[in-house]
Amino acid sequence: MNSCRRAAVVGAALAAVGAATLPSATADDDTAPSGLGRYYGQSIDWHDCARGPDDTTGRKLDDAGARCADLTVPLDYTDPGGRTLTVAVSRLRATDRAHRVGPLLLNNGGPGGPSLDMPLTVGETMGKVAGKYDLIGMDPRFVGRSTPLDCGWDVGSMIVSAGDDKASYRRTVARQRDLAERCRRTNGDVLPHVSTRNTARDMDVVRAALGAERISYLGYSYGSYLGEVYTKLFPGRTDRMVLDGVIDPARYKQTLLADATGANERALHAWAAWTAARDKTYGLGDTTKEVLASVRRTQSAAAEKPLSVGKFSVDEHVVPLVYFAGLGGDRDDRRAELAAEARTLARAADREPVEPGEVLAGFLEAMTTGAGSQQGSVQAAILCGDVATRRGTDSYWRDIEAARDTAPFAAPLTHDINACEFWDRPAEAPTVIDNDVPALLVNATGDTRTTYAGARRMRAQWSKSRLITLPGALQHGVYSDYGNACTDRRVNTYLDTGKLPERDLTCRP
């Protein structure tokens, strides 16, 4: 999903304490921060990436010539001699050694998204420019192959829809309270150290261990926020920066998705129009209104009784997530996949026996069973560990009701309560991003996760940056994902030359 969360309630006092006690680097500091020498100076033991014959990701990395390693970082940066973690990284070395720029660290977003295999996917789009970089994939702390965190949930996400009525919403409240309590019970000693700030500190350990004075960075969605935090904590440590699907750090709170309410409602209507034009294929109606009515009937049926989709029981809180997940992009293949899934759900709503396709089955496995517990737990721990705040449970319901008339599909999901409402107060205050960094920002105007308005605000704050706009596209994540030749070319040119465009640019879909 994306990113979101929390409270300025921790206050400036804690921020001042944090600045005084937490080791940090400065732009002109060539030595490790106090007490962190063994981490910053560690040698990297590169090895094969595959962990066995069934490790598809590792085997692909090995086949491409990449190598992997596990770096050691402190759990608590205020206690460097205490408990340690491992952070998994991969490296695809630069082939153009004569024009080598240095390491390009990659983050896939989430939060909680594994990024170890990104050198392969991004490297393909970069083409010959990739040869100038050591492409570095990094699974953030507690993610993927790094030291794990798992709260033992029986679901895979705290992001769900509230449902139609107050009784349904109250069940969601109880569920979110339970999820938070499970994390507190199973990982209470670790949770204070699961944060974007600590991931940024880990990034600087990786930088130093690689022997680089500065790193270049490409981050998507939540990864844009991680990059923003890194530039603030470690000024002068970045070279070329690309942020795609840009988060406005001032809007980084537990209701961040509320900003995308309108975008998701519009995306649903656009998908319904596309699907209606293909009624002979999907049978959901030959007008936009009929397709939307089919979506509504499916959700209502799930509220009466959970839908049976193969071995999965899908209730009113999860059904909207299927549509929401499919609205992350507007390419024909994405829309076709969602239409096929909607057809399966519609048949299940008619109480027909149905089996999900491979993609839908994987999604339901992750969302409705313990199979998604680890990633869901980490996502919650990062988001809530950054800026959790107590708003009061009734406040979310009031926001849902206020927005329901204009956004009947999106509002119960984007305004819904989550586990952050019941999380312990973050160990550190949220990072205040008040710097100005030269970076290339990329955003579609119809982004359904990180809104274009947020990218515009970030562009205004970072006056040295430039913004590439993709107008009209209902797409989250553009470079290397959307297939827009203009955007890919502009980003590659920047990564190649290190020179930002003279002015903001528009690339047509």
C-alpha positions, 0 to 999 in steps of 0.5 A: 500500500503506501504510507501514513501516520501519526502524531506531532504529540510527541513534541519538540522537547523529545525532538531536541532530546533525540537530536542530542542523544542519537548518533548522527552524521554530518555532511563534512564528517568522514568518521563514524558517529560516536560509538558506531565505528564497528558498524560503519567500518564493517567489511562486507562478506558478499556471497551467492544470493540463492538460499536453495533450489526453490529460491527464485529471487535469489537464483535470478540475482545470481544469474544476473551476476549480483551478490548478496550480503547481510550487514549488522546494525544496532537495534537501538542507535542510542545503545550501539553495544546492545542487541544487533540486527541484520539488514540484507542487501544485494549488489549488481556491480557497475560494468562501466568502471571508467564512468562509475558514479557510485552506489544507487540504493533502491527502495520499493515502498510499502512500507514493508516492501522487500527491495532485494531484487530491485537491481534487476527490474530497475536495471532493465529500464536504466539500460546502459546507464545502469552500468555506471552504478552499483545497483543496491537492493536493500530489505529494510530492517525487519523486512524480507531477508533482514531480521524478521518481525512477525506479530502472529496476525491471522490477517495480512493488513491493518488496511481494511474497509469500515463497512456500511454501518456502525456495527460493522465499523465497531467490529473493525475497531475491535479488530484493530485493537487486537492487532495492536495488542498482538504486536505489543505482546509478541514484539513489545521490546522491538517496536520502539526501534521500528521506524523510518528514522532507524531505517534511514540510519541503517542506510547510512551504515550501508553507505559507509560499509560500501565505502561511499561518501555519498549514495544516489537513491531511487525510492517509490511511494513510501520510499520517497518519504524514506529518502526525504528523511535520509536527506534530513538526518544525513545532509550532504550524503546524497548524490542523484535522487529520484522520488517517484510517487511523492509523499508530502512529509507534512501529510505523513500521518495515520490517515494519509490515504484520506488524501486519495479518497477522491482519486480512488473514487474517480479511478473506480469510475474510470475502470467501470467505464473501461469494463462496461465497454467490454461487457461481452468479456466480463458480463458486469454491465454495459454501462458505467452505472451498471458496473458500479451497481455490480460492485455495490451488490457484491459488497452488500452480499459480503456484508450479509454473509462472507463470500466463498471464493475457493477456500477463502471467506471474504467479508465486507471489510476485505472485498473493497480491498480487492478493487482498491488494489486493482486501482493502483494503475490504469494500464489495460492489463491491470484493468483486465485483471481487476475486471476478471477478479470483479467477475469472480466476486460477483459470481460469489455474491450470487452464491455460485461456486467459484475458484480465484485466479492465481493473482486473486488467490495470492492476494486473498491468501495474504489478506485473509490468512496468517500467510501475510502476517509478517509483511502486514506486521512490519507495515503497521510497525513502521507506520505506527512507529513513526507517528501514531496518535490517539484521535478517538475511535468516533472521529474516523466514523465521523469522517467516513460518514462526511465523505460517504455521499461523494465517495461511497466506495473509497471513504469507508476504506481511506478514512477507516481506523487502523492499528495506529490508534492503539499503538504506543507513543513513538520513541522519537518525534516525527522528522521535520523535513525543512531542508531543500534538496536537488532531486527529480520528482515523478508523479501522475496527476491521478495517483491513487496512493500518493496524490499529485497535490502532495508532489506539488507541495514537495516540489514547492518546498524543495525549490532545487528539485524538478517535477516530471508530471504525467497528466491524466494517468491514474497510476501509482509508480511511473518510472520503470513500471508504467511503460511511459517512454518520455518519463523513463528517458528523462529519469535515465538522462538525469541518472546518466548526467547528474543534471536536473532539467532546467524546468519542470516537465510534462510527459504525455501518457 
